[in-house]
Amino acid sequence: MAAIEYLIDHKEIKHCKIVVCFTPDEEIGEGTKHLNLDKFNVDYAYTIDGGTIGEIEYENFNAAIAKVTIQGKSVHPGTAKNKMINSVLIANEFINKLPSLETPQNTEGYEGFYHIISINGSVEQTVLNIIIRDFDMKNFELRKEFIREISTKINKNFDSDVIRLEIKDQYFNMKEKIEPVMFLIDNLKDAMLECGVTPNIRPIRGGTDGANLSYMGIPTPNMFAGGENAHGRFEYISIQSMNKAVEVILNLVQKFIN
């Protein structure tokens, strides 16, 4: 917003046509779900959603969420032998079948993971929500299939469908959509260097609205905004980094004049 204000106040600065969009629900992968492309009528875009100063990102996870609903059978524990089906224990069995080291706290770089984001249940019914992440599409599909296999095996053990599985794709790696238009990255790197910022290209170990936008026909890499320690109680943003982001934006828009 500071960059827009500056451009409005300094009409002598030549720049390309600029369209600005603020998207809600980015963190659940649906920030662009109802975006009107007739109004957001652009060839390319950038999301200003990164962290540490200098970040440039055009690779992100392929992402899906699995909802595992486990149906148990609750009877009085005093007469439960051969009758009770404890869905909490089945949930525990399901979790134990996941690779113990393929979790967010044990992975980095291009390594994918399974992440149990919530569990809620009782003897009668337990629901697990698991997010599935991988940069490589083949491995991503294998991860989803592995979740299906666990569900199938447990159901076979009980000779009934105690597990109901729903898997929903959320977004995909935008790398293949950005690589044909790498001048977007080159322009951003140049814009940073011109104001003394060292570009730091790295994959996003998460998602961005740019992923969905890229698959909607608008290649959209991401740049830093200055946020740190995201999704935690110690999250903060650096004013100095935000100011540098403004400088980068002002440099960047001037590179698309022709």
N, C-alpha and C positions, 0 to 999 in steps of 0.2 A: 504493500500500500504506500509505503514511503517512496518507492521508486516511481509509482504511478503519479503521486503528488508532484514529485520533482519534474517529471516530464510535462505535466500540465502547466507547471509554473515556468518551464524553460522551453518554450515552443521553438526556440532556435535549434534545438537538438533534432537532427534528422533521424528518423527511425521507421521501421516497418509498421504495418498495421498490427495493432496489439488488441487481443481479446483476452479478458481476464475472467476466470471462473473460480468460485469458492465451492468446494464439494464437501458435503457432510458424509458421515458414515465411512470414511476412508479406512478406518481401522478394522472394519469387518468385510472389506473387499467389495463394498457396494456403493462407493462414492460416486461412480459414474453411471449407475444403473438406469437412472431416469434423465440423464443429460440430453438436452435438446441440441442435436448436432446442427440443426438449421441456424440456431443462434450462436453456437460455438463453431463457427464455420472457418476452420483454419487447416493449414496443411501439416503443421508441426506444432508441438507444444513442449513446455518444460514444467515439471512439478517442482515447486520450491518447498521440499519436504524432508530434506536430508539433515544430518546431524553436524558432525565436526566440520569446521571450516575447510574448504577445499574439496569436499566430497563430490564426486561425479559417479552416477550409478546408471547403468543401462542393462544390468542383469538382475533378475530376482527369482525367488522360488516359484516353481509350479506348486499350486496349493489346493488342498481339498480338506473337507471336514467330514469326519465319520461320526455318526450318532449310533451308538450301540445300546439298544434297549433290551434288557434281560428280564424275562418274565419268570418269576419264581412261584412257589406255592407255600403259603403260610398256614401252618397248623399249630396246635398247642405243642410246645416242645416236649411235654411229658409223653405225648403219644405220636411223636414225629418220625419214628423209625420207619424207613422205606416209604415215607409219605412227603416229608418236607423237601422243598427245593429252595435253597437259600440263594437268592440272586446276588447277594453281596459277595458270597464265596465264589460264585461263578465269575463275577467281575474281577475278583482277585486273580482267578485262574487266567482270565483273558489278559490282564495286565502283565502277568508273569511270563506270558508267551511272547511279549514284545521284546526286541533286543535291548538289553539293559543299558548299553552304551550309546544307543542311537536316540539320544534325548537332547534338548537344547543345551543343557548344562555340560554336555560331554562332546559337543561338536563345534566346528568353526569353519570358516572359509566356504568351500563348496560342498561340505558334508550335509546330507539331509538328515531328517529326524522324524520321530513320532512324538507328539506332545499331548499328554492328557491334560486338558484345560479345565475339566470339571467332572465330578462324580457325585451323584445324588441318588440315594436309594435306601431300601429296607429289604427285609426278607422277601416281600412280595414282588418288588420291582426295583431295578437299579438302572440308571442311565449314565453311560460314559460318553463324553464328547472328546474326540481325539482329532487334532489337526495333523495333517500329513504334508511334509515339505521336502522338495528335492529340486535341484537345479536342472538335472538331466531328466528329460521326458520319459525315457525308457525306464530309468530307476523309479521315477514317480509312479508309473503304471504298475511296476512290480510291487511297490509299497502298498498300493491300494489292493492289489490282488492278494497280498499277504494278509491283510486285514480280513478279506473275504474268506481266506482259507482257515484262519483261526475260528471264525464264526461257524463255518461248515463243520469243522472237526468237533467243536463243542456240541453243536446240535446233534451230530451223529452219536456222540457219547451218551446223550440223554434220550436218543431216539425220538426227539421232538424238537420243534423250533422254539427253543427257549430264548434264542437270540434273534432279534430283528435288526438288520443292519441297513443303514441309509448312508450313502457316500455322495457328497455333493462337491463338484469342482468349484473353486472360488476364483482363481486367476492363473495365468500361465506366464512363463518366462518371456519377457519382452525382447530378449537378446536378438532373436531372429528377425524381429521387426525393425530394430535399430541398426543392425549391421549394414543394410543396404543404404543407409543415409547417415554414415558416420561423420559427415560434415557437421551434423548437430553437435557431436562430441568435440570435434576440432574447434568449432566456433566458441563453445563453452570454455574449453581449455585456454584459448587465446584471450577470452574475456577475463578470465581469472588472472592470467599472467600479467595482463596490462595493469592490474591494480595490486600487484604484489602478492597474489595468492597462489600457492603451489597446488596444482591439481592432484587429486588423489582418487584414481579410478579403482573402484572395488565393487563386488557384488552386494546387492541388498539381501541381507539374511532376514527377509520379511517380504512385505508386499508394498505396493504403491499404486495409486490411481493411474499412474502412467502405464502400468501393465495392461489394464483393461482398455485404456484409451488407445494404446498401440494396436491392440487387436480389433479396435473399432475403426481403424484406418488412419489414426493420428499418431505417428511415432512420437513418444513422449519420454525422454530420459529425465532423470532427477538430479537436482543439485542441492547443495547444503543450505540450511536455514539457520544453523547454529544451536539446535537442540542437543542436549546431552542426557544420558541415563534414562532413555525413554521407557515408559510403562512402569515406572517405579516411584517410590516415595521421595527419591532424591533427584527427580527430573528437574532440569533447569535449562535456561537458554542464555547465551552470551550476547550482551548488547553489542560488543565489539564485532562478533561474528555476524550478527544481523546487519550491522552497518556495512560490513564488507560484502554481504549478499546483495545489498542495494547497489553498491558500486558495480558488482558483477552483472547484475540485471541491466543496469544502464549501459554498460559496454556491450552486452549481448544483443540487445534490441537493435543496435546500430549496425550489426553485422548482417542483417537480413533486409537491407534497404532495396536491393535489386532482386 
